[in-house]
Every structure is written in structure tokens, then in C-alpha cells.
Amino acid sequence: MKKKPGRKSTRNPQEEAYKRLENENLKLKEKLRQAGLIIAAQKKIAELLGDQTT
């Protein structure tokens, strides 16, 4: 089999996958943090309003 002309690829598929997964992980952590803040705010609002179903 002949070698292809040109420079050798320095691309590492495992490193690319790792970086992609790391970025996805950071995005998901941020979404989780935001969801936690929303839930905490909803709890405080519910406490302030009390039970107003009557």
C-alpha cells in the first residue's frame, strides 16, 4: 500500500472526543446549576405565598 503524500495528520480522534465530551459536560453542569437556582426560587416563593388554596 502506498503512503499518501503530504504531512502526517496530527489529529487525535480520542482527544477530540474527550474535548467534545468535556464541553458537553460543562454545558450540562451549567444547566443543572440554573435548574437548582430556579427550584430554590420557586421554594422561596411558595413559602412566602403559603397555602392560598382556600
C-alpha positions as MATLAB code, in Angstrom:
seq = 'MKKKPGRKSTRNPQEEAYKRLENENLKLKEKLRQAGLIIAAQKKIAELLGDQTT';
ca = [
       0.000    0.000    0.000;
       1.395    3.394   -0.975;
       1.864    6.174    1.534;
      -0.176    9.301    0.934;
       1.799   12.407    0.054;
       1.780   15.412    2.387;
       2.157   15.998    6.081;
       1.126   13.407    8.603;
      -2.091   14.046   10.440;
      -1.650   15.292   13.993;
      -5.344   14.772   14.643;
      -6.087   12.532   17.593;
      -9.686   11.244   17.495;
      -9.631   10.306   21.187;
      -8.519   13.785   22.191;
     -11.225   15.354   20.039;
     -13.870   13.115   21.600;
     -12.562   13.969   25.070;
     -12.744   17.715   24.372;
     -16.246   17.379   22.922;
     -17.446   15.421   25.951;
     -15.776   17.854   28.328;
     -17.559   20.792   26.651;
     -20.870   18.945   26.817;
     -20.245   18.202   30.495;
     -19.614   21.890   31.231;
     -22.826   22.888   29.463;
     -24.837   20.293   31.380;
     -23.317   21.409   34.696;
     -24.360   24.987   33.948;
     -27.908   23.878   33.090;
     -28.054   21.896   36.334;
     -26.857   24.924   38.312;
     -29.538   27.097   36.700;
     -32.218   24.497   37.413;
     -31.130   24.414   41.066;
     -31.444   28.195   41.291;
     -34.916   28.096   39.743;
     -36.065   25.372   42.125;
     -34.704   27.289   45.123;
     -36.520   30.434   43.979;
     -39.762   28.524   43.483;
     -39.484   27.085   47.005;
     -38.981   30.564   48.488;
     -41.942   31.937   46.556;
     -44.117   29.043   47.707;
     -43.067   29.672   51.325;
     -43.852   33.392   51.031;
     -47.237   32.795   49.458;
     -48.131   29.982   51.830;
     -51.085   27.772   51.182;
     -53.595   30.005   49.390;
     -55.854   27.284   48.067;
     -58.744   28.197   50.371;
];
